[in-house]
Amino acid sequence: MKVGIIPINIGVQAGEQIVQIAQLAEGLGYESVWTFEHVIVPVDYESKYPYNDSGKMGAPPETNFVDPLIALTAVAASTSTIRLGTGVN
């Protein structure tokens, strides 16, 4: 079975944390590490966000996201076998 993880690439320290998480995941035998990118985060919306009880997205519009390709470049430079992937929301 192939199992991957999605560390959160939000905030100033996220890049360092993603590398540490990826190294740990690689050591534990995980197959892949994934990052995500929100192309936009709307200020206001009428529909209910389905992935938490409040109905609102977890990150406010002004949240800084670490670019997924930059984060994965850091992971690639710090690991040797783990596979890399991105998701765009």
C-alpha positions in Angstrom: 0.0 0.0 0.0 1.3 3.5 -0.9 0.5 6.2 1.7 1.2 9.9 1.4 0.8 12.9 3.7 -0.4 16.5 3.1 1.6 18.8 5.5 0.1 22.3 5.8 2.0 24.9 3.8 0.5 28.0 5.6 2.5 30.7 7.3 6.0 32.0 7.5 7.5 28.9 9.1 5.6 26.4 7.0 8.6 25.7 4.6 10.9 24.6 7.4 8.1 22.5 9.0 7.3 20.8 5.6 10.9 19.8 5.3 11.0 18.3 8.8 7.7 16.5 8.3 8.8 15.2 4.9 12.1 13.9 6.4 10.2 12.2 9.2 7.6 10.7 6.7 10.4 9.4 4.5 12.1 7.8 7.5 8.8 6.1 8.5 8.3 4.7 5.0 5.6 7.0 3.6 5.5 7.1 -0.2 4.7 10.8 -0.9 4.3 14.3 0.4 1.7 16.7 -1.1 1.3 20.4 -0.9 -1.7 22.5 -1.9 -2.4 25.9 -3.3 -5.4 28.1 -3.1 -5.4 30.2 -6.2 -7.8 32.5 -4.5 -9.4 32.7 -1.0 -12.7 34.6 -1.3 -13.4 37.4 1.2 -17.1 36.5 1.4 -19.2 33.7 0.0 -22.8 32.5 0.5 -22.3 28.7 0.2 -21.4 26.7 3.2 -17.8 25.3 3.2 -18.4 21.6 3.6 -15.2 20.6 5.3 -15.7 22.1 8.8 -18.6 22.7 11.2 -18.4 26.5 11.0 -19.2 26.5 7.3 -16.2 28.8 6.7 -12.8 28.0 5.2 -10.1 27.5 7.8 -7.8 30.3 6.5 -8.8 33.9 6.2 -8.2 35.7 2.8 -5.0 37.4 4.1 -3.3 34.1 5.0 0.1 33.6 3.5 0.5 30.3 1.7 4.0 29.0 0.9 4.2 28.4 -2.9 3.9 24.6 -3.4 6.7 24.4 -5.9 9.1 26.2 -3.6 8.1 24.0 -0.6 8.5 20.9 -2.7 11.9 22.1 -4.0 13.1 22.3 -0.4 11.7 18.9 0.3 13.4 17.4 -2.8 16.7 18.9 -1.6 16.3 17.4 1.8 15.1 13.9 1.0 16.0 11.1 -1.4 13.2 8.6 -1.9 9.9 10.3 -1.1 7.7 11.3 -4.1 6.3 14.8 -4.4 2.8 16.1 -5.5 0.7 19.2 -5.6 -3.0 19.9 -5.4 -4.7 23.1 -6.4 -8.0 24.1 -4.9 
